[in-house]
């Protein structure tokens, strides 16, 4: 039904582009909120909306951590508390150390003042609200990193429980550290914001009092700022990196994303949003107590994010608004209606009913219902996919390599050996998965690794790309790879695909390929949010390049650029994975069974395309079971069995190698061959004797 | 009291807490071992269990310390209370699994865990709205028999709590290791897919692990009531978090680990309350949780759950 309404509203504006419609809808929404306080004289309503705005900013911050980066943080209110106490401590009258002349410089710049309440002179902190906002965000961000750092290695569900613990510790500290926080009594008399007088324009200054309207506008500005930042971050290199981590950490790391830094960044930015809000909230309430920041706040924020849609910026704002509406309007109003009905029909039970007590019950019900029936929330983060035209669905098997190949750069493979693997050993506990393996890949060559299942082929790839620890030496273009993280290996120019396809399933083809470029792009959070010309140019270039790479496969991927990869055919997912690897501008490409699951025609097509990549100057190391592909492509073949290299040479040579036959066909077969040989020898010996 | 007496007294207190946390931790560990799910509803199944026990005792005519029983009647009342509490808590767990978690079994990601947070909320509010948020006096029919060991006091209920806990743990150990369903349970924990193909009814095994875990949570809730003499709607949070820490400390998914972890956490809580104050005990316990997870995520006895890769 919702979508029908949207279609109806959209009808008169059908000729507008999506962007234009979105822009005007946003402007209209902002205008409604901007003039609302002028239309009502009920301060309570304005106050309620201002509170809803605080929660919306918190939900936006939590959405960065939970929705974008997939780090389930159940103690998010801790950062809210940190922001609130930061501002509270530096303006309230509870914390006042004795005055000494050392404070004089701070008094001069207006951060403290000397006061006397009878007795010795004391220091009263007088930090400006406008200074506290950004610095509060920084302080909370710092704690975000501090809390995030030890938990980075943990997988989702453990992270949830540890953050729950942190969320519990912070209020305990606030309650117990009397000298800093004034204990359970909390801080009160926190100063509201003031706007200093500007004499030049005859402005006499303004002090926020108990009137809710000025807070409303500050809150609105904060929400607008954070929505803007969230959307800009989401649509940048940084947001893509977070979503990649959320979808598949291992693949994200192998595609050049530094897991540690980007998880910490998510924690830090999420926390700083929260610190921001903490300063605002406490300046509005003018008190800070430990109870304001306990688990129920964290879980209410989770409800907002779950209701609106994890990862959906407008969704979580809607979620915050709806929950606030539920608490302050729907439940009290419904209670009143029930009371009226109760009075008229004489039901004592209805008269005594108080639905406001049920608020948290509704939170629980909302979570359960959303998880069971609408996991993507009211406004899902992923958009509906455009349907394909018949023509776009049609793709013929092409021969002779790529389409539009001239748009892709060519490589200079260099000379000598690109990859030199010496005595590499990988152990899993007692099991030796690779035993002193030696392998070289000449620059510009194609080397194939074959061997029975479980022989260590994929482990070799994992060792090269830093996914498993190994001993020995792996040098790429002279640089040692062992000891590097997967993202560092990729940056050196070693890109890979996975045997069991590790794409980011909920992201689109285009996003997957853009993530491949991650390590070649430079944009940082500031650039992502404010988009200076350099960042704009970089993003446009990345988009062009991604489309060019997708275009290599012609009609197979280009019409599906905006489709989530989860819905693609198996062969197309393989193609996306190769595109993603190519996007990282590799100098060597490691392909792990690229043609597995393809039919013979598709296999031939892909084999020729791989050959073309090699002709363009890309060095290739390939694991493959299909021997026709191996013979067609590879200059050299290395055979692994039980972690040992058992043969090496051209495709022809290894096919005749006896040990290879044994490994593939089993000892019984070898015994059979040996028996035949022995029989043949006996025959020839007999012939000799007879002759 | 000498410091030796204090130590002994805190050892007794710690073992009581440990008994409670161990039983609660087993529920976390059984469900995590089989489904790799942190079940937040477990926190409040424990709380509901305590209220069920309170209700049963009330029905049997026990209120506060008004009735003190001896001998066979005492044993009968206790057995009946444990039985009813455990069975009804277990049924709550089965209900949660059957109605809410089973539809999400095939869904990857945090959906199931988030759902259990919602369930926890609902359980909390059912008690809050239905019974109220104030502290309830827990009925206690035990005679106040105690022995002095030096300066420390060993009460009869301490022995009773330990006895019941040991019996339950032995029963569970026997069940998991030697019965057909127990073996199915261990097989499912290793690899649900393979277990299913070998004829293990995975659905029953999952339901059973919820039943056992929740029944033990109920027993733990009853022990909480006997030990602290009260029941309150917000009792589940702190106890649950400590029990979860215990499960992690022992190695999540590991049944003996949860028992060991529970006892250790109980002793640590008693010790740190004595040494640095009750208020800081939580900080100590959460710090242990973080330290264990960061430096030894497999816990003391090793994780037996399969490792998702």
Interface residues (C-beta under 8 A of the other chain):
Chain A: X70 X72 X74 X150 X151 X153 X154 X155 X156 X157 X158 X160 X161 X162 X164 X165 X166 X168 X169 X172 X173 X175 X176 X250 X295 X299 X302 X306 X357 X358 X360 X361 X363 X364 X365 X366 X367 X368 X371 X372 X375
Chain B: X36 X37 X38 X100 X103 X104 X107 X109 X110 X111 X112 X113 X114 X115 X117 X118 X119 X120 X121 X122 X124 X125 X126 X128 X129 X237 X241 X244 X245 X248 X279 X280 X282 X283 X286 X289 X290 X293 X294 X297 X308 X309
